[in-house]
Amino acid sequence: MPTYEYRCRHCSHRFELFQSIVEEPVKICPKCETEAVERLMGAGAGLIFKGSGFYITDYKNKKQSSPDKKKPSNQ
């Protein structure tokens, strides 16, 4: 469930709520109790990958040549 940020147009109070996507946006300010709240556009928290099953842990070729290995000389 995402966290939504709100701002009251009447008293400028800003607050966040942890809500389901299907819930209706809040309309009443918890501070001044007027019906002047707007939902703000936020950047969000981004994607968080936890656990195994991702490229780096499972599918990456572990036999890659490391950059500090000596290259063969052309003599």
PDB file of N, CA, C, O and CB in Angstrom:
ATOM      1  N   MET A   1       0.841  -1.175   0.000  1.00  0.00           N
ATOM      2  CA  MET A   1       0.000   0.000   0.000  1.00  0.00           C
ATOM      3  C   MET A   1       0.890   1.244   0.000  1.00  0.00           C
ATOM      4  O   MET A   1       1.861   1.318   0.753  1.00  0.00           O
ATOM      5  CB  MET A   1      -0.959  -0.005   1.219  1.00  0.00           C
ATOM      6  N   PRO A   2       0.560   2.205  -0.835  1.00  0.00           N
ATOM      7  CA  PRO A   2       1.375   3.412  -0.923  1.00  0.00           C
ATOM      8  C   PRO A   2       1.059   4.436   0.171  1.00  0.00           C
ATOM      9  O   PRO A   2       0.009   4.394   0.811  1.00  0.00           O
ATOM     10  CB  PRO A   2       1.186   4.048  -2.273  1.00  0.00           C
ATOM     11  N   THR A   3       1.996   5.344   0.358  1.00  0.00           N
ATOM     12  CA  THR A   3       1.816   6.471   1.260  1.00  0.00           C
ATOM     13  C   THR A   3       1.517   7.694   0.405  1.00  0.00           C
ATOM     14  O   THR A   3       2.272   8.026  -0.509  1.00  0.00           O
ATOM     15  CB  THR A   3       3.079   6.697   2.167  1.00  0.00           C
ATOM     16  N   TYR A   4       0.409   8.360   0.711  1.00  0.00           N
ATOM     17  CA  TYR A   4       0.006   9.549  -0.037  1.00  0.00           C
ATOM     18  C   TYR A   4       0.257  10.790   0.798  1.00  0.00           C
ATOM     19  O   TYR A   4       0.085  10.777   2.017  1.00  0.00           O
ATOM     20  CB  TYR A   4      -1.477   9.466  -0.447  1.00  0.00           C
ATOM     21  N   GLU A   5       0.664  11.864   0.135  1.00  0.00           N
ATOM     22  CA  GLU A   5       0.901  13.129   0.808  1.00  0.00           C
ATOM     23  C   GLU A   5      -0.245  14.082   0.476  1.00  0.00           C
ATOM     24  O   GLU A   5      -0.678  14.176  -0.673  1.00  0.00           O
ATOM     25  CB  GLU A   5       2.274  13.736   0.395  1.00  0.00           C
ATOM     26  N   TYR A   6      -0.724  14.782   1.492  1.00  0.00           N
ATOM     27  CA  TYR A   6      -1.834  15.722   1.345  1.00  0.00           C
ATOM     28  C   TYR A   6      -1.437  17.086   1.873  1.00  0.00           C
ATOM     29  O   TYR A   6      -0.525  17.214   2.690  1.00  0.00           O
ATOM     30  CB  TYR A   6      -3.085  15.210   2.074  1.00  0.00           C
ATOM     31  N   ARG A   7      -2.148  18.118   1.387  1.00  0.00           N
ATOM     32  CA  ARG A   7      -1.961  19.486   1.875  1.00  0.00           C
ATOM     33  C   ARG A   7      -3.311  20.163   1.939  1.00  0.00           C
ATOM     34  O   ARG A   7      -4.125  20.041   1.024  1.00  0.00           O
ATOM     35  CB  ARG A   7      -0.982  20.288   0.968  1.00  0.00           C
ATOM     36  N   CYS A   8      -3.543  20.878   3.028  1.00  0.00           N
ATOM     37  CA  CYS A   8      -4.778  21.633   3.195  1.00  0.00           C
ATOM     38  C   CYS A   8      -4.603  23.002   2.549  1.00  0.00           C
ATOM     39  O   CYS A   8      -3.642  23.712   2.846  1.00  0.00           O
ATOM     40  CB  CYS A   8      -5.158  21.769   4.702  1.00  0.00           C
ATOM     41  N   ARG A   9      -5.515  23.370   1.679  1.00  0.00           N
ATOM     42  CA  ARG A   9      -5.450  24.676   1.022  1.00  0.00           C
ATOM     43  C   ARG A   9      -5.844  25.804   1.974  1.00  0.00           C
ATOM     44  O   ARG A   9      -5.522  26.966   1.726  1.00  0.00           O
ATOM     45  CB  ARG A   9      -6.357  24.694  -0.209  1.00  0.00           C
ATOM     46  N   HIS A  10      -6.524  25.474   3.038  1.00  0.00           N
ATOM     47  CA  HIS A  10      -6.983  26.486   3.989  1.00  0.00           C
ATOM     48  C   HIS A  10      -5.904  26.854   5.013  1.00  0.00           C
ATOM     49  O   HIS A  10      -5.603  28.034   5.190  1.00  0.00           O
ATOM     50  CB  HIS A  10      -8.227  25.989   4.712  1.00  0.00           C
ATOM     51  N   CYS A  11      -5.319  25.860   5.686  1.00  0.00           N
ATOM     52  CA  CYS A  11      -4.342  26.131   6.749  1.00  0.00           C
ATOM     53  C   CYS A  11      -2.910  25.728   6.377  1.00  0.00           C
ATOM     54  O   CYS A  11      -1.996  25.913   7.180  1.00  0.00           O
ATOM     55  CB  CYS A  11      -4.752  25.404   8.009  1.00  0.00           C
ATOM     56  N   SER A  12      -2.702  25.183   5.178  1.00  0.00           N
ATOM     57  CA  SER A  12      -1.393  24.743   4.662  1.00  0.00           C
ATOM     58  C   SER A  12      -0.775  23.592   5.445  1.00  0.00           C
ATOM     59  O   SER A  12       0.430  23.358   5.354  1.00  0.00           O
ATOM     60  CB  SER A  12      -0.436  25.897   4.665  1.00  0.00           C
ATOM     61  N   HIS A  13      -1.581  22.879   6.204  1.00  0.00           N
ATOM     62  CA  HIS A  13      -1.101  21.707   6.941  1.00  0.00           C
ATOM     63  C   HIS A  13      -0.785  20.590   5.952  1.00  0.00           C
ATOM     64  O   HIS A  13      -1.599  20.272   5.085  1.00  0.00           O
ATOM     65  CB  HIS A  13      -2.154  21.232   7.991  1.00  0.00           C
ATOM     66  N   ARG A  14       0.407  19.996   6.087  1.00  0.00           N
ATOM     67  CA  ARG A  14       0.814  18.870   5.228  1.00  0.00           C
ATOM     68  C   ARG A  14       0.863  17.616   6.071  1.00  0.00           C
ATOM     69  O   ARG A  14       1.332  17.638   7.209  1.00  0.00           O
ATOM     70  CB  ARG A  14       2.200  19.133   4.550  1.00  0.00           C
ATOM     71  N   PHE A  15       0.370  16.508   5.502  1.00  0.00           N
ATOM     72  CA  PHE A  15       0.391  15.244   6.218  1.00  0.00           C
ATOM     73  C   PHE A  15       0.436  14.091   5.223  1.00  0.00           C
ATOM     74  O   PHE A  15       0.126  14.254   4.043  1.00  0.00           O
ATOM     75  CB  PHE A  15      -0.835  15.118   7.142  1.00  0.00           C
ATOM     76  N   GLU A  16       0.827  12.928   5.722  1.00  0.00           N
ATOM     77  CA  GLU A  16       0.906  11.718   4.904  1.00  0.00           C
ATOM     78  C   GLU A  16      -0.028  10.666   5.463  1.00  0.00           C
ATOM     79  O   GLU A  16      -0.237  10.584   6.673  1.00  0.00           O
ATOM     80  CB  GLU A  16       2.350  11.181   4.842  1.00  0.00           C
ATOM     81  N   LEU A  17      -0.589   9.860   4.571  1.00  0.00           N
ATOM     82  CA  LEU A  17      -1.448   8.754   4.987  1.00  0.00           C
ATOM     83  C   LEU A  17      -1.065   7.495   4.223  1.00  0.00           C
ATOM     84  O   LEU A  17      -0.803   7.536   3.021  1.00  0.00           O
ATOM     85  CB  LEU A  17      -2.940   9.095   4.759  1.00  0.00           C
ATOM     86  N   PHE A  18      -1.038   6.397   4.929  1.00  0.00           N
ATOM     87  CA  PHE A  18      -0.780   5.079   4.354  1.00  0.00           C
ATOM     88  C   PHE A  18      -2.140   4.509   3.975  1.00  0.00           C
ATOM     89  O   PHE A  18      -2.901   4.095   4.849  1.00  0.00           O
ATOM     90  CB  PHE A  18       0.001   4.126   5.363  1.00  0.00           C
ATOM     91  N   GLN A  19      -2.460   4.481   2.663  1.00  0.00           N
ATOM     92  CA  GLN A  19      -3.780   4.087   2.189  1.00  0.00           C
ATOM     93  C   GLN A  19      -3.692   3.061   1.081  1.00  0.00           C
ATOM     94  O   GLN A  19      -2.681   2.949   0.388  1.00  0.00           O
ATOM     95  CB  GLN A  19      -4.550   5.296   1.709  1.00  0.00           C
ATOM     96  N   SER A  20      -4.761   2.323   0.932  1.00  0.00           N
ATOM     97  CA  SER A  20      -4.893   1.404  -0.191  1.00  0.00           C
ATOM     98  C   SER A  20      -5.119   2.213  -1.465  1.00  0.00           C
ATOM     99  O   SER A  20      -5.612   3.340  -1.417  1.00  0.00           O
ATOM    100  CB  SER A  20      -6.058   0.396   0.044  1.00  0.00           C
ATOM    101  N   ILE A  21      -4.760   1.636  -2.586  1.00  0.00           N
ATOM    102  CA  ILE A  21      -4.924   2.316  -3.871  1.00  0.00           C
ATOM    103  C   ILE A  21      -6.401   2.558  -4.183  1.00  0.00           C
ATOM    104  O   ILE A  21      -6.736   3.551  -4.829  1.00  0.00           O
ATOM    105  CB  ILE A  21      -4.276   1.496  -4.994  1.00  0.00           C
ATOM    106  N   VAL A  22      -7.276   1.680  -3.741  1.00  0.00           N
ATOM    107  CA  VAL A  22      -8.696   1.794  -4.054  1.00  0.00           C
ATOM    108  C   VAL A  22      -9.459   2.724  -3.103  1.00  0.00           C
ATOM    109  O   VAL A  22     -10.629   3.017  -3.351  1.00  0.00           O
ATOM    110  CB  VAL A  22      -9.323   0.431  -4.027  1.00  0.00           C
ATOM    111  N   GLU A  23      -8.828   3.191  -2.027  1.00  0.00           N
ATOM    112  CA  GLU A  23      -9.497   4.111  -1.099  1.00  0.00           C
ATOM    113  C   GLU A  23      -9.660   5.486  -1.726  1.00  0.00           C
ATOM    114  O   GLU A  23      -8.825   5.925  -2.517  1.00  0.00           O
ATOM    115  CB  GLU A  23      -8.709   4.221   0.214  1.00  0.00           C
ATOM    116  N   GLU A  24     -10.739   6.156  -1.365  1.00  0.00           N
ATOM    117  CA  GLU A  24     -10.991   7.516  -1.826  1.00  0.00           C
ATOM    118  C   GLU A  24      -9.994   8.476  -1.159  1.00  0.00           C
ATOM    119  O   GLU A  24      -9.624   8.263  -0.005  1.00  0.00           O
ATOM    120  CB  GLU A  24     -12.459   7.940  -1.518  1.00  0.00           C
ATOM    121  N   PRO A  25      -9.559   9.518  -1.858  1.00  0.00           N
ATOM    122  CA  PRO A  25      -8.672  10.509  -1.246  1.00  0.00           C
ATOM    123  C   PRO A  25      -9.358  11.215  -0.073  1.00  0.00           C
ATOM    124  O   PRO A  25     -10.578  11.376  -0.062  1.00  0.00           O
ATOM    125  CB  PRO A  25      -8.222  11.542  -2.293  1.00  0.00           C
ATOM    126  N   VAL A  26      -8.564  11.632   0.907  1.00  0.00           N
ATOM    127  CA  VAL A  26      -9.071  12.347   2.060  1.00  0.00           C
ATOM    128  C   VAL A  26      -9.531  13.732   1.623  1.00  0.00           C
ATOM    129  O   VAL A  26      -8.891  14.360   0.780  1.00  0.00           O
ATOM    130  CB  VAL A  26      -7.998  12.443   3.168  1.00  0.00           C
ATOM    131  N   LYS A  27     -10.638  14.211   2.189  1.00  0.00           N
ATOM    132  CA  LYS A  27     -11.163  15.522   1.817  1.00  0.00           C
ATOM    133  C   LYS A  27     -11.168  16.503   2.982  1.00  0.00           C
ATOM    134  O   LYS A  27     -11.223  17.713   2.763  1.00  0.00           O
ATOM    135  CB  LYS A  27     -12.561  15.379   1.270  1.00  0.00           C
ATOM    136  N   ILE A  28     -11.113  16.003   4.226  1.00  0.00           N
ATOM    137  CA  ILE A  28     -11.197  16.858   5.408  1.00  0.00           C
ATOM    138  C   ILE A  28      -9.845  16.903   6.113  1.00  0.00           C
ATOM    139  O   ILE A  28      -9.233  15.870   6.383  1.00  0.00           O
ATOM    140  CB  ILE A  28     -12.295  16.353   6.374  1.00  0.00           C
ATOM    141  N   CYS A  29      -9.395  18.117   6.404  1.00  0.00           N
ATOM    142  CA  CYS A  29      -8.110  18.327   7.072  1.00  0.00           C
ATOM    143  C   CYS A  29      -8.201  17.890   8.537  1.00  0.00           C
ATOM    144  O   CYS A  29      -9.139  18.279   9.233  1.00  0.00           O
ATOM    145  CB  CYS A  29      -7.681  19.816   6.976  1.00  0.00           C
ATOM    146  N   PRO A  30      -7.243  17.086   9.015  1.00  0.00           N
ATOM    147  CA  PRO A  30      -7.288  16.662  10.415  1.00  0.00           C
ATOM    148  C   PRO A  30      -6.950  17.786  11.404  1.00  0.00           C
ATOM    149  O   PRO A  30      -7.226  17.655  12.596  1.00  0.00           O
ATOM    150  CB  PRO A  30      -6.333  15.511  10.621  1.00  0.00           C
ATOM    151  N   LYS A  31      -6.362  18.877  10.931  1.00  0.00           N
ATOM    152  CA  LYS A  31      -5.977  19.977  11.812  1.00  0.00           C
ATOM    153  C   LYS A  31      -7.089  21.020  11.950  1.00  0.00           C
ATOM    154  O   LYS A  31      -7.521  21.323  13.062  1.00  0.00           O
ATOM    155  CB  LYS A  31      -4.709  20.640  11.291  1.00  0.00           C
ATOM    156  N   CYS A  32      -7.554  21.570  10.820  1.00  0.00           N
ATOM    157  CA  CYS A  32      -8.568  22.633  10.879  1.00  0.00           C
ATOM    158  C   CYS A  32      -9.977  22.131  10.566  1.00  0.00           C
ATOM    159  O   CYS A  32     -10.948  22.873  10.712  1.00  0.00           O
ATOM    160  CB  CYS A  32      -8.205  23.741   9.911  1.00  0.00           C
ATOM    161  N   GLU A  33     -10.090  20.887  10.140  1.00  0.00           N
ATOM    162  CA  GLU A  33     -11.359  20.212   9.852  1.00  0.00           C
ATOM    163  C   GLU A  33     -12.193  20.875   8.752  1.00  0.00           C
ATOM    164  O   GLU A  33     -13.419  20.757   8.744  1.00  0.00           O
ATOM    165  CB  GLU A  33     -12.173  20.144  11.103  1.00  0.00           C
ATOM    166  N   THR A  34     -11.530  21.570   7.826  1.00  0.00           N
ATOM    167  CA  THR A  34     -12.230  22.107   6.656  1.00  0.00           C
ATOM    168  C   THR A  34     -12.108  21.121   5.507  1.00  0.00           C
ATOM    169  O   THR A  34     -11.239  20.248   5.509  1.00  0.00           O
ATOM    170  CB  THR A  34     -11.661  23.498   6.248  1.00  0.00           C
ATOM    171  N   GLU A  35     -12.979  21.269   4.538  1.00  0.00           N
ATOM    172  CA  GLU A  35     -12.961  20.376   3.378  1.00  0.00           C
ATOM    173  C   GLU A  35     -12.168  21.039   2.251  1.00  0.00           C
ATOM    174  O   GLU A  35     -12.721  21.417   1.218  1.00  0.00           O
ATOM    175  CB  GLU A  35     -14.414  20.034   2.909  1.00  0.00           C
ATOM    176  N   ALA A  36     -10.847  21.171   2.479  1.00  0.00           N
ATOM    177  CA  ALA A  36      -9.995  21.863   1.518  1.00  0.00           C
ATOM    178  C   ALA A  36      -8.677  21.113   1.304  1.00  0.00           C
ATOM    179  O   ALA A  36      -7.635  21.735   1.097  1.00  0.00           O
ATOM    180  CB  ALA A  36      -9.718  23.293   1.992  1.00  0.00           C
ATOM    181  N   VAL A  37      -8.724  19.799   1.354  1.00  0.00           N
ATOM    182  CA  VAL A  37      -7.504  18.995   1.241  1.00  0.00           C
ATOM    183  C   VAL A  37      -7.298  18.544  -0.193  1.00  0.00           C
ATOM    184  O   VAL A  37      -8.239  18.136  -0.873  1.00  0.00           O
ATOM    185  CB  VAL A  37      -7.566  17.776   2.176  1.00  0.00           C
ATOM    186  N   GLU A  38      -6.044  18.623  -0.645  1.00  0.00           N
ATOM    187  CA  GLU A  38      -5.697  18.114  -1.972  1.00  0.00           C
ATOM    188  C   GLU A  38      -4.556  17.114  -1.848  1.00  0.00           C
ATOM    189  O   GLU A  38      -3.655  17.272  -1.024  1.00  0.00           O
ATOM    190  CB  GLU A  38      -5.306  19.273  -2.929  1.00  0.00           C
ATOM    191  N   ARG A  39      -4.614  16.081  -2.684  1.00  0.00           N
ATOM    192  CA  ARG A  39      -3.541  15.089  -2.697  1.00  0.00           C
ATOM    193  C   ARG A  39      -2.420  15.606  -3.581  1.00  0.00           C
ATOM    194  O   ARG A  39      -2.664  16.073  -4.694  1.00  0.00           O
ATOM    195  CB  ARG A  39      -4.052  13.702  -3.197  1.00  0.00           C
ATOM    196  N   LEU A  40      -1.203  15.523  -3.091  1.00  0.00           N
ATOM    197  CA  LEU A  40      -0.040  16.005  -3.830  1.00  0.00           C
ATOM    198  C   LEU A  40       0.600  14.876  -4.620  1.00  0.00           C
ATOM    199  O   LEU A  40       0.486  13.702  -4.266  1.00  0.00           O
ATOM    200  CB  LEU A  40       0.983  16.630  -2.878  1.00  0.00           C
ATOM    201  N   MET A  41       1.270  15.254  -5.687  1.00  0.00           N
ATOM    202  CA  MET A  41       2.017  14.282  -6.477  1.00  0.00           C
ATOM    203  C   MET A  41       3.394  14.126  -5.844  1.00  0.00           C
ATOM    204  O   MET A  41       4.122  15.102  -5.665  1.00  0.00           O
ATOM    205  CB  MET A  41       2.128  14.724  -7.978  1.00  0.00           C
ATOM    206  N   GLY A  42       3.736  12.901  -5.513  1.00  0.00           N
ATOM    207  CA  GLY A  42       5.030  12.650  -4.899  1.00  0.00           C
ATOM    208  C   GLY A  42       5.900  11.790  -5.783  1.00  0.00           C
ATOM    209  O   GLY A  42       5.441  11.217  -6.771  1.00  0.00           O
ATOM    210  N   ALA A  43       7.155  11.711  -5.415  1.00  0.00           N
ATOM    211  CA  ALA A  43       8.100  10.899  -6.180  1.00  0.00           C
ATOM    212  C   ALA A  43       7.932   9.421  -5.865  1.00  0.00           C
ATOM    213  O   ALA A  43       8.324   8.572  -6.665  1.00  0.00           O
ATOM    214  CB  ALA A  43       9.537  11.337  -5.891  1.00  0.00           C
ATOM    215  N   GLY A  44       7.368   9.106  -4.735  1.00  0.00           N
ATOM    216  CA  GLY A  44       7.226   7.712  -4.358  1.00  0.00           C
ATOM    217  C   GLY A  44       8.482   7.165  -3.725  1.00  0.00           C
ATOM    218  O   GLY A  44       9.495   7.857  -3.621  1.00  0.00           O
ATOM    219  N   ALA A  45       8.409   5.933  -3.308  1.00  0.00           N
ATOM    220  CA  ALA A  45       9.522   5.322  -2.615  1.00  0.00           C
ATOM    221  C   ALA A  45      10.430   4.544  -3.530  1.00  0.00           C
ATOM    222  O   ALA A  45      11.541   4.185  -3.140  1.00  0.00           O
ATOM    223  CB  ALA A  45       9.022   4.436  -1.545  1.00  0.00           C
ATOM    224  N   GLY A  46       9.994   4.281  -4.711  1.00  0.00           N
ATOM    225  CA  GLY A  46      10.812   3.494  -5.615  1.00  0.00           C
ATOM    226  C   GLY A  46      10.643   2.009  -5.378  1.00  0.00           C
ATOM    227  O   GLY A  46       9.977   1.588  -4.432  1.00  0.00           O
ATOM    228  N   LEU A  47      11.235   1.242  -6.223  1.00  0.00           N
ATOM    229  CA  LEU A  47      11.165  -0.202  -6.160  1.00  0.00           C
ATOM    230  C   LEU A  47      12.224  -0.750  -5.230  1.00  0.00           C
ATOM    231  O   LEU A  47      13.372  -0.308  -5.254  1.00  0.00           O
ATOM    232  CB  LEU A  47      11.316  -0.802  -7.541  1.00  0.00           C
ATOM    233  N   ILE A  48      11.841  -1.707  -4.414  1.00  0.00           N
ATOM    234  CA  ILE A  48      12.794  -2.346  -3.512  1.00  0.00           C
ATOM    235  C   ILE A  48      12.763  -3.842  -3.792  1.00  0.00           C
ATOM    236  O   ILE A  48      11.718  -4.479  -3.655  1.00  0.00           O
ATOM    237  CB  ILE A  48      12.461  -2.039  -2.005  1.00  0.00           C
ATOM    238  N   PHE A  49      13.889  -4.399  -4.181  1.00  0.00           N
ATOM    239  CA  PHE A  49      13.992  -5.826  -4.438  1.00  0.00           C
ATOM    240  C   PHE A  49      14.591  -6.506  -3.218  1.00  0.00           C
ATOM    241  O   PHE A  49      15.666  -6.131  -2.751  1.00  0.00           O
ATOM    242  CB  PHE A  49      14.843  -6.105  -5.700  1.00  0.00           C
ATOM    243  N   LYS A  50      13.889  -7.507  -2.709  1.00  0.00           N
ATOM    244  CA  LYS A  50      14.392  -8.247  -1.556  1.00  0.00           C
ATOM    245  C   LYS A  50      14.390  -9.731  -1.888  1.00  0.00           C
ATOM    246  O   LYS A  50      13.500 -10.210  -2.591  1.00  0.00           O
ATOM    247  CB  LYS A  50      13.538  -7.960  -0.285  1.00  0.00           C
ATOM    248  N   GLY A  51      15.368 -10.450  -1.395  1.00  0.00           N
ATOM    249  CA  GLY A  51      15.409 -11.894  -1.575  1.00  0.00           C
ATOM    250  C   GLY A  51      16.194 -12.305  -2.804  1.00  0.00           C
ATOM    251  O   GLY A  51      16.746 -11.468  -3.518  1.00  0.00           O
ATOM    252  N   SER A  52      16.232 -13.600  -3.036  1.00  0.00           N
ATOM    253  CA  SER A  52      16.955 -14.120  -4.198  1.00  0.00           C
ATOM    254  C   SER A  52      16.034 -14.138  -5.401  1.00  0.00           C
ATOM    255  O   SER A  52      14.841 -13.859  -5.284  1.00  0.00           O
ATOM    256  CB  SER A  52      17.512 -15.536  -3.920  1.00  0.00           C
ATOM    257  N   GLY A  53      16.580 -14.461  -6.538  1.00  0.00           N
ATOM    258  CA  GLY A  53      15.784 -14.551  -7.741  1.00  0.00           C
ATOM    259  C   GLY A  53      16.026 -13.405  -8.695  1.00  0.00           C
ATOM    260  O   GLY A  53      15.255 -13.213  -9.635  1.00  0.00           O
ATOM    261  N   PHE A  54      17.073 -12.645  -8.478  1.00  0.00           N
ATOM    262  CA  PHE A  54      17.375 -11.520  -9.337  1.00  0.00           C
ATOM    263  C   PHE A  54      18.679 -11.776 -10.077  1.00  0.00           C
ATOM    264  O   PHE A  54      19.463 -12.639  -9.682  1.00  0.00           O
ATOM    265  CB  PHE A  54      17.456 -10.220  -8.526  1.00  0.00           C
ATOM    266  N   TYR A  55      18.903 -11.051 -11.114  1.00  0.00           N
ATOM    267  CA  TYR A  55      20.040 -11.264 -12.010  1.00  0.00           C
ATOM    268  C   TYR A  55      21.367 -11.321 -11.267  1.00  0.00           C
ATOM    269  O   TYR A  55      22.154 -12.241 -11.490  1.00  0.00           O
ATOM    270  CB  TYR A  55      20.090 -10.169 -13.048  1.00  0.00           C
ATOM    271  N   ILE A  56      21.628 -10.378 -10.407  1.00  0.00           N
ATOM    272  CA  ILE A  56      22.943 -10.297  -9.755  1.00  0.00           C
ATOM    273  C   ILE A  56      23.214 -11.522  -8.894  1.00  0.00           C
ATOM    274  O   ILE A  56      24.350 -11.992  -8.837  1.00  0.00           O
ATOM    275  CB  ILE A  56      23.038  -9.031  -8.900  1.00  0.00           C
ATOM    276  N   THR A  57      22.203 -12.043  -8.228  1.00  0.00           N
ATOM    277  CA  THR A  57      22.436 -13.164  -7.329  1.00  0.00           C
ATOM    278  C   THR A  57      22.320 -14.522  -8.005  1.00  0.00           C
ATOM    279  O   THR A  57      22.924 -15.488  -7.539  1.00  0.00           O
ATOM    280  CB  THR A  57      21.476 -13.098  -6.193  1.00  0.00           C
ATOM    281  N   ASP A  58      21.566 -14.620  -9.085  1.00  0.00           N
ATOM    282  CA  ASP A  58      21.303 -15.941  -9.655  1.00  0.00           C
ATOM    283  C   ASP A  58      21.839 -16.184 -11.062  1.00  0.00           C
ATOM    284  O   ASP A  58      22.252 -17.303 -11.366  1.00  0.00           O
ATOM    285  CB  ASP A  58      19.862 -16.166  -9.668  1.00  0.00           C
ATOM    286  N   TYR A  59      21.846 -15.187 -11.916  1.00  0.00           N
ATOM    287  CA  TYR A  59      22.147 -15.435 -13.316  1.00  0.00           C
ATOM    288  C   TYR A  59      23.441 -14.805 -13.807  1.00  0.00           C
ATOM    289  O   TYR A  59      23.861 -15.074 -14.932  1.00  0.00           O
ATOM    290  CB  TYR A  59      21.034 -14.947 -14.144  1.00  0.00           C
ATOM    291  N   LYS A  60      24.063 -14.001 -13.018  1.00  0.00           N
ATOM    292  CA  LYS A  60      25.284 -13.335 -13.452  1.00  0.00           C
ATOM    293  C   LYS A  60      26.400 -14.355 -13.648  1.00  0.00           C
ATOM    294  O   LYS A  60      26.576 -15.251 -12.823  1.00  0.00           O
ATOM    295  CB  LYS A  60      25.709 -12.262 -12.434  1.00  0.00           C
ATOM    296  N   ASN A  61      27.151 -14.221 -14.737  1.00  0.00           N
ATOM    297  CA  ASN A  61      28.246 -15.126 -15.039  1.00  0.00           C
ATOM    298  C   ASN A  61      29.393 -14.851 -14.065  1.00  0.00           C
ATOM    299  O   ASN A  61      29.974 -13.766 -14.080  1.00  0.00           O
ATOM    300  CB  ASN A  61      28.714 -14.966 -16.519  1.00  0.00           C
ATOM    301  N   LYS A  62      29.710 -15.808 -13.239  1.00  0.00           N
ATOM    302  CA  LYS A  62      30.751 -15.616 -12.232  1.00  0.00           C
ATOM    303  C   LYS A  62      32.150 -15.815 -12.811  1.00  0.00           C
ATOM    304  O   LYS A  62      33.130 -15.580 -12.105  1.00  0.00           O
ATOM    305  CB  LYS A  62      30.534 -16.572 -11.070  1.00  0.00           C
ATOM    306  N   LYS A  63      32.278 -16.239 -14.064  1.00  0.00           N
ATOM    307  CA  LYS A  63      33.578 -16.484 -14.687  1.00  0.00           C
ATOM    308  C   LYS A  63      34.010 -15.318 -15.560  1.00  0.00           C
ATOM    309  O   LYS A  63      34.799 -15.502 -16.487  1.00  0.00           O
ATOM    310  CB  LYS A  63      33.535 -17.760 -15.514  1.00  0.00           C
ATOM    311  N   GLN A  64      33.508 -14.124 -15.282  1.00  0.00           N
ATOM    312  CA  GLN A  64      33.928 -12.960 -16.059  1.00  0.00           C
ATOM    313  C   GLN A  64      35.376 -12.639 -15.733  1.00  0.00           C
ATOM    314  O   GLN A  64      35.831 -12.835 -14.606  1.00  0.00           O
ATOM    315  CB  GLN A  64      33.016 -11.737 -15.773  1.00  0.00           C
ATOM    316  N   SER A  65      36.088 -12.149 -16.724  1.00  0.00           N
ATOM    317  CA  SER A  65      37.478 -11.791 -16.478  1.00  0.00           C
ATOM    318  C   SER A  65      37.521 -10.504 -15.674  1.00  0.00           C
ATOM    319  O   SER A  65      36.788  -9.554 -15.951  1.00  0.00           O
ATOM    320  CB  SER A  65      38.261 -11.638 -17.806  1.00  0.00           C
ATOM    321  N   SER A  66      38.383 -10.488 -14.688  1.00  0.00           N
ATOM    322  CA  SER A  66      38.500  -9.290 -13.862  1.00  0.00           C
ATOM    323  C   SER A  66      39.434  -8.309 -14.544  1.00  0.00           C
ATOM    324  O   SER A  66      40.344  -8.726 -15.260  1.00  0.00           O
ATOM    325  CB  SER A  66      39.010  -9.636 -12.439  1.00  0.00           C
ATOM    326  N   PRO A  67      39.233  -7.017 -14.339  1.00  0.00           N
ATOM    327  CA  PRO A  67      40.042  -6.010 -15.038  1.00  0.00           C
ATOM    328  C   PRO A  67      41.499  -5.982 -14.608  1.00  0.00           C
ATOM    329  O   PRO A  67      42.326  -5.424 -15.329  1.00  0.00           O
ATOM    330  CB  PRO A  67      39.449  -4.657 -14.827  1.00  0.00           C
ATOM    331  N   ASP A  68      41.854  -6.564 -13.456  1.00  0.00           N
ATOM    332  CA  ASP A  68      43.245  -6.508 -13.011  1.00  0.00           C
ATOM    333  C   ASP A  68      44.075  -7.704 -13.486  1.00  0.00           C
ATOM    334  O   ASP A  68      45.248  -7.807 -13.128  1.00  0.00           O
ATOM    335  CB  ASP A  68      43.292  -6.431 -11.504  1.00  0.00           C
ATOM    336  N   LYS A  69      43.500  -8.608 -14.282  1.00  0.00           N
ATOM    337  CA  LYS A  69      44.273  -9.706 -14.847  1.00  0.00           C
ATOM    338  C   LYS A  69      45.167  -9.158 -15.941  1.00  0.00           C
ATOM    339  O   LYS A  69      44.789  -8.240 -16.668  1.00  0.00           O
ATOM    340  CB  LYS A  69      43.348 -10.824 -15.396  1.00  0.00           C
ATOM    341  N   LYS A  70      46.349  -9.724 -16.050  1.00  0.00           N
ATOM    342  CA  LYS A  70      47.298  -9.261 -17.055  1.00  0.00           C
ATOM    343  C   LYS A  70      46.857  -9.726 -18.429  1.00  0.00           C
ATOM    344  O   LYS A  70      46.436 -10.867 -18.619  1.00  0.00           O
ATOM    345  CB  LYS A  70      48.719  -9.764 -16.744  1.00  0.00           C
ATOM    346  N   LYS A  71      46.966  -8.810 -19.382  1.00  0.00           N
ATOM    347  CA  LYS A  71      46.638  -9.148 -20.756  1.00  0.00           C
ATOM    348  C   LYS A  71      47.863  -9.807 -21.383  1.00  0.00           C
ATOM    349  O   LYS A  71      48.997  -9.460 -21.055  1.00  0.00           O
ATOM    350  CB  LYS A  71      46.194  -7.885 -21.565  1.00  0.00           C
ATOM    351  N   PRO A  72      47.630 -10.761 -22.286  1.00  0.00           N
ATOM    352  CA  PRO A  72      48.794 -11.389 -22.940  1.00  0.00           C
ATOM    353  C   PRO A  72      49.521 -10.349 -23.792  1.00  0.00           C
ATOM    354  O   PRO A  72      48.903  -9.553 -24.500  1.00  0.00           O
ATOM    355  CB  PRO A  72      48.355 -12.609 -23.822  1.00  0.00           C
ATOM    356  N   SER A  73      50.841 -10.381 -23.704  1.00  0.00           N
ATOM    357  CA  SER A  73      51.635  -9.415 -24.469  1.00  0.00           C
ATOM    358  C   SER A  73      51.881  -9.971 -25.877  1.00  0.00           C
ATOM    359  O   SER A  73      52.048 -11.175 -26.069  1.00  0.00           O
ATOM    360  CB  SER A  73      52.994  -9.109 -23.746  1.00  0.00           C
ATOM    361  N   ASN A  74      51.898  -9.079 -26.831  1.00  0.00           N
ATOM    362  CA  ASN A  74      52.128  -9.444 -28.239  1.00  0.00           C
ATOM    363  C   ASN A  74      53.625  -9.300 -28.526  1.00  0.00           C
ATOM    364  O   ASN A  74      54.079  -8.206 -28.863  1.00  0.00           O
ATOM    365  CB  ASN A  74      51.269  -8.540 -29.221  1.00  0.00           C
ATOM    366  N   GLN A  75      54.393 -10.372 -28.400  1.00  0.00           N
ATOM    367  CA  GLN A  75      55.832 -10.311 -28.654  1.00  0.00           C
ATOM    368  C   GLN A  75      56.183 -11.040 -29.910  1.00  0.00           C
ATOM    369  O   GLN A  75      57.354 -11.095 -30.285  1.00  0.00           O
ATOM    370  CB  GLN A  75      56.613 -10.882 -27.495  1.00  0.00           C
TER     371      GLN A  75
END
